[in-house]
Amino acid sequence: MKAADKLLTIKIIHTIIWLFFVVIIFYVLYSGISGKVNTYTWIAIALVVGEGLTLLIFKMFCPLTLMARKYSDSDKDNFDIFLPNWLAKNNKLIFTSIFIAGLLLVIYQTLKN
């Protein structure tokens, strides 16, 4: 497989995984706002925490970004994922903030009941 094909494959996989995490982060937020906290909420929280630990282990880089770096010398933030550059650049800040807000709401809803 050519380097360009490998990079494309990584970009597709990375984008699908990113989308999955965006969905579960918004599910946590929805659970916190609606008060519908259930097993899926806690699984989503655990998955996001696991992703956070993975980022910490890899010095705040996604392992897929490190893999993609072998096939690109681009300095753009979105070289490894199908996102607008501004979103790729601010991804961690935006979605960590949304997740923390959702998590705090979930904790509030859990303690309230």
All heavy atoms as an XYZ file, in Angstrom:
916
protein
N       0.843     -1.175      0.000
C       0.000      0.000      0.000
C       0.896      1.248      0.000
O       1.858      1.322      0.746
C      -0.906     -0.021      1.244
C      -1.949      1.055      1.242
S      -3.003      1.143      2.716
C      -3.955     -0.345      2.619
N       0.549      2.235     -0.820
C       1.317      3.473     -0.917
C       1.107      4.339      0.322
O       0.089      4.219      1.016
C       0.896      4.256     -2.150
C       1.246      3.590     -3.453
C       0.890      4.508     -4.603
C      -0.228      3.860     -5.383
N      -0.674      4.631     -6.513
N       2.054      5.223      0.573
C       1.981      6.119      1.737
C       0.701      6.945      1.718
O       0.049      7.118      2.750
C       3.208      7.017      1.790
N       0.322      7.442      0.558
C      -0.900      8.251      0.458
C      -2.138      7.431      0.813
O      -3.063      7.941      1.468
C      -1.033      8.828     -0.943
N      -2.151      6.166      0.430
C      -3.281      5.286      0.764
C      -3.310      4.987      2.263
O      -4.382      4.924      2.867
C      -3.200      3.986     -0.024
C      -3.400      4.210     -1.518
O      -4.028      5.220     -1.896
O      -2.915      3.371     -2.303
N      -2.136      4.801      2.838
C      -2.066      4.557      4.286
C      -2.559      5.779      5.052
O      -3.308      5.650      6.021
C      -0.641      4.200      4.698
C      -0.206      2.838      4.217
C       1.216      2.539      4.627
C       1.652      1.174      4.083
N       3.022      0.846      4.435
N      -2.156      6.971      4.613
C      -2.606      8.200      5.265
C      -4.120      8.348      5.123
O      -4.806      8.680      6.106
C      -1.893      9.422      4.679
C      -2.273     10.764      5.292
C      -1.969     10.796      6.795
C      -1.551     11.897      4.576
N      -4.644      8.075      3.958
C      -6.093      8.150      3.743
C      -6.829      7.183      4.666
O      -7.844      7.544      5.273
C      -6.437      7.860      2.282
C      -7.927      7.845      1.943
C      -8.564      9.202      2.204
C      -8.128      7.414      0.493
N      -6.329      5.976      4.790
C      -6.944      4.983      5.681
C      -6.939      5.473      7.123
O      -7.958      5.379      7.823
C      -6.212      3.634      5.569
O      -6.272      3.195      4.211
C      -6.816      2.591      6.479
N      -5.823      6.010      7.566
C      -5.729      6.535      8.931
C      -6.707      7.694      9.115
O      -7.400      7.780     10.143
C      -4.286      6.963      9.259
C      -3.383      5.728      9.348
C      -4.224      7.765     10.561
C      -1.895      6.037      9.412
N      -6.804      8.589      8.125
C      -7.718      9.730      8.217
C      -9.170      9.265      8.345
O      -9.933      9.818      9.138
C      -7.564     10.645      7.008
C      -6.296     11.460      7.015
C      -6.150     12.311      5.775
C      -6.995     13.553      5.880
N      -6.595     14.612      4.935
N      -9.532      8.260      7.576
C     -10.911      7.744      7.638
C     -11.182      7.132      9.007
O     -12.198      7.439      9.652
C     -11.161      6.726      6.504
C     -11.164      7.441      5.150
C     -12.462      5.966      6.732
C     -11.113      6.512      3.948
N     -10.289      6.278      9.469
C     -10.462      5.635     10.782
C     -10.482      6.686     11.891
O     -11.328      6.638     12.782
C      -9.356      4.588     11.017
C      -9.522      3.423     10.055
C      -9.354      4.107     12.471
C      -8.338      2.478      9.990
N      -9.560      7.642     11.813
C      -9.468      8.688     12.835
C     -10.759      9.514     12.884
O     -11.265      9.827     13.963
C      -8.273      9.586     12.532
C      -7.799     10.384     13.687
N      -6.783     11.284     13.581
C      -8.185     10.438     14.991
C      -6.564     11.851     14.752
N      -7.416     11.359     15.623
N     -11.302      9.835     11.720
C     -12.539     10.620     11.658
C     -13.720      9.841     12.226
O     -14.544     10.407     12.957
C     -12.820     11.052     10.204
O     -11.680     11.771      9.706
C     -14.050     11.938     10.117
N     -13.798      8.563     11.942
C     -14.894      7.735     12.481
C     -14.791      7.647     13.999
O     -15.803      7.780     14.708
C     -14.886      6.333     11.829
C     -15.282      6.437     10.349
C     -15.799      5.366     12.578
C     -15.031      5.177      9.539
N     -13.594      7.432     14.510
C     -13.410      7.363     15.961
C     -13.721      8.714     16.591
O     -14.385      8.796     17.636
C     -11.986      6.887     16.311
C     -11.815      5.425     15.886
C     -11.695      7.060     17.801
C     -10.393      4.906     15.952
N     -13.277      9.802     15.968
C     -13.574     11.149     16.463
C     -15.090     11.352     16.548
O     -15.599     11.828     17.564
C     -12.943     12.197     15.548
C     -13.262     13.602     15.949
C     -12.603     14.382     16.844
C     -14.353     14.401     15.462
N     -13.209     15.604     16.948
C     -14.287     15.643     16.106
C     -15.374     14.170     14.536
C     -15.206     16.665     15.865
C     -16.290     15.188     14.295
C     -16.197     16.414     14.948
N     -15.797     10.970     15.490
C     -17.252     11.122     15.463
C     -17.910     10.312     16.578
O     -18.830     10.794     17.253
C     -17.803     10.713     14.101
C     -19.298     10.908     13.894
C     -19.686     12.363     14.063
C     -19.692     10.419     12.502
N     -17.437      9.105     16.802
C     -17.954      8.275     17.887
C     -17.809      9.000     19.230
O     -18.757      9.071     20.013
C     -17.216      6.930     17.928
C     -17.523      6.107     19.141
C     -18.713      5.405     19.237
C     -16.628      6.044     20.209
C     -19.006      4.651     20.381
C     -16.908      5.306     21.335
C     -18.110      4.605     21.421
N     -16.631      9.554     19.482
C     -16.412     10.240     20.757
C     -17.227     11.519     20.868
O     -17.707     11.855     21.954
C     -14.920     10.485     21.006
C     -14.246      9.294     21.605
C     -13.502      8.437     20.820
C     -14.385      8.994     22.952
C     -12.908      7.311     21.368
C     -13.803      7.870     23.511
C     -13.057      7.029     22.715
N     -17.428     12.225     19.773
C     -18.291     13.412     19.807
C     -19.718     13.008     20.190
O     -20.353     13.654     21.027
C     -18.269     14.156     18.457
C     -19.375     15.199     18.376
C     -16.910     14.813     18.243
N     -20.197     11.934     19.606
C     -21.558     11.461     19.911
C     -21.673     11.098     21.388
O     -22.634     11.498     22.062
C     -21.948     10.268     19.007
C     -23.219      9.580     19.505
C     -22.122     10.732     17.564
N     -20.711     10.363     21.929
C     -20.856      9.957     23.331
C     -20.632     11.137     24.285
O     -21.236     11.171     25.357
C     -19.995      8.730     23.707
C     -18.505      9.003     23.630
C     -20.381      7.532     22.873
C     -17.651      7.863     24.166
N     -19.804     12.097     23.897
C     -19.653     13.297     24.732
C     -20.974     14.057     24.791
O     -21.409     14.490     25.860
C     -18.496     14.184     24.211
C     -17.157     13.531     24.561
C     -18.582     15.598     24.787
C     -15.957     14.155     23.869
N     -21.631     14.210     23.647
C     -22.931     14.883     23.652
C     -23.998     14.034     24.346
O     -24.938     14.586     24.927
C     -23.352     15.285     22.235
C     -22.755     16.597     21.825
C     -21.660     16.637     20.979
C     -23.262     17.798     22.306
C     -21.086     17.843     20.610
C     -22.698     19.013     21.950
C     -21.609     19.042     21.101
N     -23.850     12.730     24.338
C     -24.777     11.881     25.090
C     -24.625     12.129     26.591
O     -25.623     12.186     27.317
C     -24.562     10.399     24.767
C     -25.538      9.521     25.497
C     -26.866      9.460     25.090
C     -25.148      8.786     26.610
C     -27.783      8.682     25.771
C     -26.055      8.006     27.301
C     -27.375      7.953     26.878
O     -28.289      7.194     27.563
N     -23.388     12.278     27.054
C     -23.160     12.601     28.468
C     -23.814     13.934     28.793
O     -24.500     14.073     29.813
C     -21.645     12.616     28.801
C     -21.390     13.164     30.198
C     -21.053     11.219     28.662
N     -23.630     14.929     27.933
C     -24.253     16.239     28.146
C     -25.776     16.113     28.160
O     -26.440     16.661     29.053
C     -23.797     17.216     27.060
C     -24.336     18.637     27.170
C     -23.855     19.309     28.458
C     -23.926     19.455     25.953
N     -26.326     15.395     27.208
C     -27.774     15.171     27.159
C     -28.268     14.496     28.448
O     -29.274     14.901     29.024
C     -28.143     14.309     25.950
C     -29.528     13.731     26.030
C     -30.642     14.508     25.765
C     -29.723     12.399     26.408
C     -31.927     13.988     25.864
C     -30.995     11.863     26.506
C     -32.091     12.664     26.238
O     -33.360     12.142     26.352
N     -27.546     13.480     28.898
C     -27.937     12.771     30.123
C     -27.959     13.727     31.312
O     -28.867     13.671     32.144
C     -26.967     11.626     30.416
O     -27.044     10.637     29.419
N     -26.954     14.585     31.380
C     -26.886     15.539     32.480
C     -27.986     16.579     32.428
O     -28.575     16.936     33.456
N     -28.296     17.066     31.243
C     -29.350     18.084     31.099
C     -30.722     17.473     31.346
O     -31.553     18.054     32.054
C     -29.292     18.729     29.695
C     -28.033     19.591     29.564
C     -30.547     19.567     29.418
C     -27.764     20.075     28.154
N     -30.970     16.309     30.791
C     -32.303     15.694     30.875
C     -32.539     14.939     32.180
O     -33.687     14.644     32.520
C     -32.507     14.729     29.705
O     -31.640     13.608     29.840
N     -31.473     14.616     32.886
C     -31.618     13.817     34.098
C     -31.785     12.336     33.816
O     -32.045     11.551     34.719
N     -31.626     11.941     32.553
C     -31.762     10.534     32.169
C     -30.391      9.864     32.234
O     -29.796      9.520     31.212
C     -32.378     10.420     30.782
C     -33.789     10.965     30.719
C     -34.358     10.876     29.324
C     -35.770     11.457     29.321
N     -36.337     11.454     27.984
N     -29.907      9.689     33.446
C     -28.595      9.072     33.672
C     -28.806      7.576     33.804
O     -29.615      7.123     34.624
C     -27.928      9.657     34.935
C     -26.598      8.999     35.209
C     -27.770     11.176     34.794
N     -28.096      6.814     32.987
C     -28.262      5.359     33.000
C     -26.918      4.679     32.785
O     -25.867      5.332     32.777
C     -29.293      4.943     31.942
C     -28.909      5.424     30.557
O     -27.740      5.413     30.181
N     -29.902      5.860     29.786
N     -26.962      3.398     32.609
C     -25.743      2.620     32.416
C     -24.945      3.115     31.207
O     -23.716      3.193     31.255
C     -26.090      1.122     32.239
O     -26.823      0.688     33.383
C     -24.836      0.277     32.100
N     -25.643      3.466     30.137
C     -24.955      3.954     28.938
C     -24.213      5.269     29.207
O     -23.163      5.514     28.630
C     -25.929      4.120     27.774
C     -26.523      2.811     27.327
C     -27.884      2.579     27.423
C     -25.715      1.799     26.822
C     -28.432      1.372     27.019
C     -26.245      0.589     26.415
C     -27.606      0.381     26.522
O     -28.134     -0.814     26.126
N     -24.778      6.088     30.073
C     -24.108      7.332     30.457
C     -22.772      7.022     31.106
O     -21.745      7.629     30.766
C     -24.983      8.135     31.430
O     -26.280      8.334     30.863
C     -24.343      9.471     31.765
N     -22.763      6.086     32.043
C     -21.530      5.745     32.757
C     -20.526      5.044     31.838
O     -19.312      5.257     31.962
C     -21.847      4.910     33.998
C     -22.673      5.702     34.969
C     -23.982      5.506     35.281
C     -22.244      6.850     35.708
N     -24.409      6.456     36.175
C     -23.358      7.287     36.462
C     -21.047      7.554     35.814
C     -23.296      8.400     37.305
C     -20.985      8.664     36.651
C     -22.088      9.073     37.383
N     -21.018      4.254     30.896
C     -20.113      3.639     29.916
C     -19.480      4.726     29.052
O     -18.269      4.699     28.794
C     -20.867      2.599     29.050
C     -21.251      1.381     29.903
C     -20.032      2.178     27.840
C     -22.190      0.408     29.212
N     -20.281      5.685     28.618
C     -19.758      6.795     27.809
C     -18.703      7.571     28.587
O     -17.639      7.911     28.050
C     -20.896      7.718     27.370
N     -18.971      7.838     29.855
C     -18.006      8.557     30.693
C     -16.708      7.758     30.798
O     -15.612      8.307     30.656
C     -18.611      8.863     32.079
C     -19.699      9.927     31.936
C     -17.530      9.293     33.072
C     -20.558     10.117     33.169
N     -16.833      6.475     31.033
C     -15.635      5.624     31.146
C     -14.837      5.613     29.843
O     -13.595      5.669     29.869
C     -16.037      4.203     31.535
N     -15.522      5.560     28.714
C     -14.821      5.573     27.422
C     -14.077      6.886     27.202
O     -12.933      6.888     26.728
C     -15.806      5.323     26.282
C     -16.345      3.898     26.172
C     -17.496      3.839     25.177
C     -15.237      2.943     25.764
N     -14.699      8.001     27.552
C     -14.043      9.304     27.382
C     -12.858      9.430     28.332
O     -11.791      9.926     27.948
C     -15.042     10.463     27.569
C     -14.333     11.804     27.540
C     -16.123     10.419     26.482
N     -13.024      8.972     29.563
C     -11.894      8.989     30.509
C     -10.764      8.103     29.973
O      -9.586      8.475     30.033
C     -12.349      8.553     31.919
C     -11.163      8.292     32.833
C     -13.264      9.614     32.520
N     -11.109      6.955     29.420
C     -10.099      6.080     28.818
C      -9.372      6.760     27.673
O      -8.145      6.647     27.541
N     -10.101      7.488     26.854
C      -9.477      8.247     25.763
C      -8.558      9.331     26.320
O      -7.463      9.561     25.815
C     -10.558      8.873     24.866
C     -10.021      9.803     23.798
C      -9.240      9.111     22.688
O      -9.160      7.879     22.661
O      -8.707      9.846     21.832
N      -8.993      9.976     27.386
C      -8.156     10.985     28.034
C      -6.859     10.396     28.571
O      -5.787     10.989     28.420
N      -6.952      9.227     29.170
C      -5.746      8.555     29.669
C      -4.814      8.176     28.518
O      -3.592      8.295     28.637
C      -6.128      7.322     30.489
C      -6.812      7.603     31.826
C      -7.303      6.306     32.458
C      -5.885      8.353     32.765
N      -5.404      7.736     27.425
C      -4.604      7.411     26.241
C      -3.848      8.649     25.756
O      -2.652      8.573     25.444
C      -5.498      6.855     25.112
O      -6.160      5.676     25.583
C      -4.689      6.527     23.872
N      -4.531      9.774     25.703
C      -3.869     11.014     25.287
C      -2.749     11.400     26.248
O      -1.685     11.840     25.819
C      -4.890     12.146     25.171
C      -5.882     12.031     24.008
C      -6.949     13.113     24.113
C      -5.175     12.098     22.670
N      -2.987     11.216     27.534
C      -1.933     11.514     28.512
C      -0.708     10.620     28.304
O       0.422     11.093     28.355
C      -2.456     11.353     29.936
C      -3.372     12.462     30.445
C      -3.949     12.086     31.812
C      -2.638     13.791     30.509
N      -0.953      9.358     28.079
C       0.146      8.411     27.867
C       0.966      8.801     26.638
O       2.190      8.688     26.638
C      -0.399      6.968     27.732
C      -0.920      6.483     29.086
C       0.655      6.020     27.185
C      -1.758      5.213     29.016
N       0.285      9.277     25.589
C       0.965      9.636     24.350
C       1.264     11.140     24.262
O       1.339     11.704     23.174
C       0.148      9.166     23.138
C       0.187      7.686     22.950
C      -0.796      6.865     23.493
C       1.227      7.094     22.244
C      -0.754      5.488     23.321
C       1.278      5.715     22.073
C       0.288      4.919     22.629
N       1.433     11.772     25.427
C       1.841     13.188     25.515
C       0.895     14.107     24.751
O       1.313     14.985     24.003
C       3.283     13.354     25.062
C       4.248     12.561     25.916
C       5.661     12.694     25.453
C       6.525     11.804     26.360
N       7.878     11.703     25.922
N      -0.399     13.880     24.943
C      -1.484     14.679     24.376
C      -1.626     14.545     22.853
O      -2.219     15.387     22.202
C      -1.366     16.150     24.779
C      -1.484     16.365     26.287
S      -2.882     15.508     27.075
C      -4.267     16.417     26.440
N      -1.098     13.473     22.304
C      -1.301     13.159     20.891
C      -2.095     11.875     20.780
O      -1.861     10.922     21.533
C       0.035     12.964     20.155
C       0.792     14.236     19.939
C       1.849     14.566     20.773
C       0.449     15.093     18.918
C       2.554     15.736     20.585
C       1.145     16.270     18.713
C       2.204     16.595     19.550
N      -3.002     11.837     19.836
C      -3.705     10.600     19.533
C      -2.713      9.644     18.868
O      -1.926     10.063     18.018
C      -4.875     10.895     18.593
S      -5.763      9.422     18.063
N      -2.745      8.371     19.236
C      -1.852      7.402     18.587
C      -2.006      7.382     17.055
O      -1.031      7.171     16.343
C      -2.251      6.065     19.200
C      -2.876      6.412     20.500
C      -3.523      7.755     20.308
N      -3.206      7.648     16.561
C      -3.406      7.686     15.115
C      -2.683      8.869     14.483
O      -2.200      8.779     13.356
C      -4.896      7.722     14.775
C      -5.643      6.419     15.065
C      -7.139      6.622     14.936
C      -5.173      5.319     14.140
N      -2.599      9.974     15.201
C      -1.834     11.129     14.707
C      -0.366     10.764     14.579
O       0.289     11.112     13.592
C      -2.006     12.334     15.656
O      -3.390     12.691     15.696
C      -1.179     13.523     15.213
N       0.149     10.050     15.562
C       1.548      9.632     15.520
C       1.797      8.663     14.361
O       2.833      8.747     13.699
C       1.949      9.005     16.854
C       1.834      9.932     18.074
C       2.135      9.168     19.357
C       2.723     11.149     17.928
N       0.845      7.783     14.116
C       0.968      6.871     12.974
C       0.924      7.649     11.658
O       1.716      7.392     10.748
C      -0.149      5.828     12.994
C      -0.027      4.794     14.082
S      -1.474      3.708     14.167
C      -1.543      3.032     12.533
N       0.000      8.602     11.567
C      -0.165      9.373     10.332
C       1.051     10.240     10.045
O       1.368     10.503      8.879
C      -1.417     10.235     10.431
N       1.741     10.659     11.090
C       2.924     11.514     10.921
C       3.976     10.824     10.054
O       4.715     11.481      9.341
C       3.490     11.877     12.303
C       4.692     12.756     12.303
C       4.550     14.078     11.614
N       3.519     14.935     12.149
C       2.905     15.873     11.428
N       3.216     16.063     10.167
N       1.978     16.615     11.961
N       4.009      9.503     10.056
C       4.970      8.757      9.239
C       4.718      8.952      7.743
O       5.605      8.725      6.934
C       4.891      7.266      9.549
C       5.270      6.900     10.963
C       5.040      5.422     11.196
C       5.279      5.053     12.637
N       4.942      3.650     12.913
N       3.484      9.361      7.399
C       3.093      9.434      6.000
C       2.827     10.865      5.526
O       2.335     11.066      4.418
C       1.857      8.568      5.756
C       2.054      7.161      6.247
C       1.357      6.683      7.355
C       2.984      6.320      5.648
C       1.565      5.398      7.823
C       3.193      5.033      6.113
C       2.482      4.583      7.202
O       2.694      3.313      7.669
N       3.123     11.850      6.369
C       2.887     13.238      5.982
C       3.858     14.152      6.714
O       4.178     13.919      7.883
C       1.450     13.640      6.335
O       1.239     15.006      6.107
N       4.276     15.201      6.037
C       5.093     16.208      6.691
C       4.333     17.539      6.804
O       4.917     18.588      7.029
C       6.424     16.399      5.964
C       6.254     16.802      4.519
O       5.102     16.909      4.051
O       7.282     17.022      3.843
N       3.022     17.472      6.647
C       2.175     18.660      6.740
C       2.241     19.242      8.151
O       2.316     18.508      9.141
C       0.725     18.292      6.409
O      -0.126     19.392      6.655
N       2.177     20.565      8.234
C       2.150     21.212      9.547
C       0.734     21.639      9.931
O       0.527     22.302     10.940
C       3.112     22.401      9.587
C       2.778     23.463      8.557
O       1.901     23.220      7.702
O       3.395     24.542      8.621
N      -0.250     21.256      9.126
C      -1.642     21.582      9.438
C      -2.146     20.686     10.563
O      -1.718     19.548     10.711
C      -2.525     21.405      8.207
C      -2.262     22.434      7.130
C      -3.265     22.278      6.021
C      -3.073     23.356      4.977
N      -4.099     23.279      3.946
N      -3.085     21.212     11.341
C      -3.645     20.442     12.455
C      -4.584     19.339     11.988
O      -4.862     18.411     12.740
C      -4.384     21.382     13.419
C      -3.435     22.328     14.124
O      -2.563     21.839     14.862
O      -3.552     23.552     13.922
N      -5.077     19.447     10.769
C      -6.030     18.455     10.268
C      -5.420     17.511      9.233
O      -6.135     16.895      8.458
C      -7.249     19.148      9.679
C      -6.931     19.977      8.451
O      -5.773     20.259      8.162
N      -7.961     20.378      7.733
N      -4.102     17.365      9.243
C      -3.459     16.505      8.246
C      -3.860     15.042      8.396
O      -3.768     14.266      7.456
C      -1.922     16.624      8.331
C      -1.303     15.766      9.394
C      -0.799     14.515      9.081
C      -1.248     16.195     10.715
C      -0.232     13.708     10.059
C      -0.677     15.405     11.688
C      -0.173     14.158     11.374
N      -4.346     14.670      9.578
C      -4.609     13.265      9.890
C      -6.084     12.948     10.117
O      -6.442     11.860     10.555
C      -3.819     12.869     11.135
C      -4.241     13.674     12.355
O      -4.719     14.828     12.193
O      -4.101     13.166     13.471
N      -6.965     13.918      9.825
C      -8.386     13.735     10.103
C      -9.189     14.638      9.167
O      -8.704     15.693      8.757
C      -8.682     14.038     11.591
C     -10.066     13.565     12.003
C      -8.459     15.514     11.911
C     -10.266     13.516     13.518
N     -10.400     14.211      8.830
C     -11.258     15.011      7.957
C     -12.090     15.991      8.788
O     -13.283     15.786      9.020
C     -12.165     14.111      7.120
C     -11.419     13.336      6.085
C     -11.284     11.965      6.195
C     -10.846     13.973      5.001
C     -10.595     11.244      5.229
C     -10.144     13.259      4.029
C     -10.021     11.889      4.147
N     -11.438     17.039      9.260
C     -12.083     18.124      9.999
C     -11.538     19.440      9.466
O     -10.406     19.483      8.973
C     -11.748     18.047     11.497
C     -12.244     16.856     12.300
C     -11.735     16.955     13.734
C     -13.750     16.789     12.283
N     -12.305     20.518      9.610
C     -11.722     21.823      9.282
C     -10.514     22.074     10.194
O     -10.500     21.620     11.353
C     -12.841     22.813      9.587
C     -14.080     22.005      9.745
C     -13.678     20.611     10.078
N      -9.524     22.781      9.690
C      -8.300     22.987     10.459
C      -8.566     23.645     11.814
O      -7.992     23.260     12.831
C      -7.285     23.797      9.646
C      -5.892     23.624     10.184
O      -5.394     22.502     10.292
N      -5.265     24.718     10.539
N      -9.479     24.643     11.859
C      -9.761     25.334     13.123
C     -10.330     24.363     14.160
O     -10.028     24.479     15.346
C     -10.716     26.523     12.916
C     -12.112     26.102     12.534
C     -12.621     25.949     11.279
C     -13.171     25.751     13.430
N     -13.924     25.515     11.329
C     -14.289     25.393     12.647
C     -13.292     25.699     14.809
C     -15.507     25.003     13.191
C     -14.512     25.301     15.364
C     -15.598     24.958     14.557
N     -11.144     23.411     13.717
C     -11.726     22.443     14.647
C     -10.680     21.440     15.107
O     -10.602     21.107     16.296
C     -12.916     21.726     14.007
C     -13.660     20.741     14.898
C     -14.124     21.397     16.203
C     -14.849     20.161     14.150
N      -9.847     20.987     14.189
C      -8.779     20.062     14.570
C      -7.835     20.731     15.569
O      -7.380     20.100     16.524
C      -8.012     19.598     13.336
N      -7.572     22.012     15.374
C      -6.668     22.749     16.258
C      -7.254     22.906     17.659
O      -6.538     22.815     18.651
C      -6.375     24.118     15.654
C      -5.439     24.955     16.477
C      -5.126     26.264     15.795
C      -4.131     27.045     16.615
N      -3.709     28.263     15.936
N      -8.558     23.140     17.751
C      -9.209     23.420     19.033
C     -10.031     22.263     19.570
O     -10.771     22.414     20.540
C     -10.099     24.665     18.886
C      -9.288     25.874     18.517
O      -8.432     26.311     19.269
N      -9.524     26.403     17.319
N      -9.905     21.118     18.960
C     -10.694     19.940     19.274
C     -10.667     19.577     20.764
O     -11.715     19.391     21.387
C     -10.172     18.781     18.419
C     -10.942     17.524     18.602
O     -12.158     17.523     18.531
N     -10.234     16.435     18.834
N      -9.506     19.453     21.333
C      -9.394     19.024     22.735
C     -10.051     20.023     23.674
O     -10.770     19.631     24.594
C      -7.931     18.794     23.113
C      -7.312     17.605     22.410
C      -5.849     17.447     22.791
C      -5.179     16.388     21.961
N      -4.248     16.920     20.995
N      -9.824     21.305     23.445
C     -10.410     22.342     24.297
C     -11.935     22.342     24.200
O     -12.633     22.349     25.224
C      -9.859     23.712     23.917
C     -10.474     24.905     24.659
C     -10.161     24.820     26.151
C      -9.957     26.210     24.082
N     -12.445     22.301     22.997
C     -13.899     22.347     22.794
C     -14.581     21.149     23.437
O     -15.515     21.294     24.241
C     -14.235     22.409     21.284
C     -13.772     23.739     20.689
C     -15.728     22.189     21.041
C     -13.782     23.771     19.174
N     -14.123     19.951     23.101
C     -14.850     18.762     23.541
C     -14.546     18.374     24.984
O     -15.392     17.762     25.642
C     -14.658     17.625     22.541
C     -15.342     17.938     21.242
C     -14.620     18.380     20.146
C     -16.712     17.861     21.126
C     -15.252     18.718     18.964
C     -17.361     18.196     19.955
C     -16.629     18.623     18.867
N     -13.391     18.761     25.499
C     -13.138     18.566     26.927
C     -14.069     19.457     27.738
O     -14.625     19.033     28.754
C     -11.663     18.859     27.275
O     -10.837     17.948     26.550
C     -11.407     18.694     28.768
N     -14.264     20.687     27.280
C     -15.171     21.610     27.977
C     -16.603     21.087     27.979
O     -17.281     21.119     29.011
C     -15.128     22.992     27.317
O     -13.833     23.525     27.355
N     -17.054     20.607     26.837
C     -18.415     20.051     26.747
C     -18.530     18.818     27.637
O     -19.527     18.649     28.358
C     -18.773     19.729     25.285
C     -18.848     21.014     24.463
C     -20.092     18.947     25.202
C     -18.913     20.797     22.964
N     -17.520     17.960     27.616
C     -17.552     16.753     28.443
C     -17.587     17.104     29.928
O     -18.375     16.522     30.682
C     -16.351     15.855     28.143
C     -16.273     14.665     29.052
C     -17.189     13.635     28.949
C     -15.306     14.588     30.041
C     -17.140     12.528     29.806
C     -15.242     13.491     30.891
C     -16.155     12.467     30.774
N     -16.761     18.033     30.356
C     -16.740     18.410     31.779
C     -18.080     18.991     32.196
O     -18.592     18.660     33.274
C     -15.570     19.362     32.073
C     -14.251     18.599     31.972
C     -15.713     20.004     33.451
C     -13.013     19.466     32.043
N     -18.671     19.838     31.348
C     -19.999     20.374     31.652
C     -21.009     19.236     31.795
O     -21.793     19.197     32.757
C     -20.438     21.349     30.564
N     -20.982     18.288     30.862
C     -21.891     17.145     30.934
C     -21.640     16.293     32.159
O     -22.582     15.864     32.840
N     -20.376     16.057     32.464
C     -20.021     15.249     33.632
C     -20.510     15.906     34.923
O     -21.082     15.231     35.788
C     -18.508     15.028     33.679
C     -17.968     14.204     34.840
C     -18.545     12.791     34.819
C     -16.442     14.167     34.780
N     -20.309     17.207     35.044
C     -20.783     17.921     36.240
C     -22.303     17.843     36.360
O     -22.836     17.651     37.454
C     -20.311     19.374     36.222
C     -18.811     19.587     36.403
C     -18.439     21.046     36.191
C     -18.349     19.089     37.765
N     -22.991     17.964     35.228
C     -24.447     17.837     35.252
C     -24.886     16.418     35.620
O     -25.858     16.232     36.362
C     -25.036     18.241     33.897
C     -24.997     19.738     33.588
C     -25.291     19.991     32.112
C     -25.965     20.491     34.473
N     -24.179     15.424     35.125
C     -24.495     14.029     35.468
C     -24.284     13.809     36.971
O     -25.125     13.191     37.640
C     -23.645     13.043     34.634
C     -23.688     11.628     35.214
C     -24.121     13.027     33.191
N     -23.199     14.300     37.494
C     -22.935     14.176     38.936
C     -24.031     14.877     39.723
O     -24.553     14.321     40.701
C     -21.531     14.716     39.277
C     -20.462     13.804     38.685
C     -21.357     14.856     40.794
C     -19.060     14.372     38.720
N     -24.396     16.075     39.303
C     -25.484     16.815     39.980
C     -26.779     16.002     39.942
O     -27.441     15.841     40.973
C     -25.685     18.175     39.312
C     -26.926     18.867     39.778
C     -26.969     19.490     41.029
C     -28.080     18.893     38.988
C     -28.118     20.109     41.467
C     -29.229     19.517     39.419
C     -29.256     20.124     40.664
O     -30.403     20.732     41.108
N     -27.128     15.492     38.765
C     -28.379     14.718     38.638
C     -28.336     13.465     39.505
O     -29.337     13.068     40.100
C     -28.613     14.322     37.172
C     -28.890     15.460     36.244
C     -30.234     16.109     36.435
O     -31.059     15.664     37.246
N     -30.479     17.178     35.714
N     -27.171     12.843     39.586
C     -27.036     11.617     40.370
C     -27.169     11.906     41.863
O     -27.837     11.178     42.593
C     -25.660     10.956     40.089
O     -25.572     10.688     38.685
C     -25.521      9.656     40.854
N     -26.556     12.995     42.315
C     -26.625     13.352     43.731
C     -28.005     13.887     44.112
O     -28.424     13.725     45.249
C     -25.541     14.392     44.063
C     -24.100     13.913     43.948
C     -23.138     15.064     44.180
C     -23.830     12.762     44.900
N     -28.677     14.497     43.173
C     -30.012     15.059     43.401
C     -31.036     13.958     43.671
O     -31.963     14.130     44.450
C     -30.422     15.889     42.184
C     -31.751     16.584     42.315
C     -32.017     17.452     41.108
C     -32.714     16.629     40.051
N     -33.233     17.419     38.948
N     -30.839     12.818     43.011
C     -31.830     11.723     43.117
C     -31.537     10.834     44.259
O     -30.941     10.475     44.971
C     -31.868     10.914     41.832
C     -32.439     11.731     40.703
O     -33.241     12.616     40.927
N     -32.007     11.453     39.484
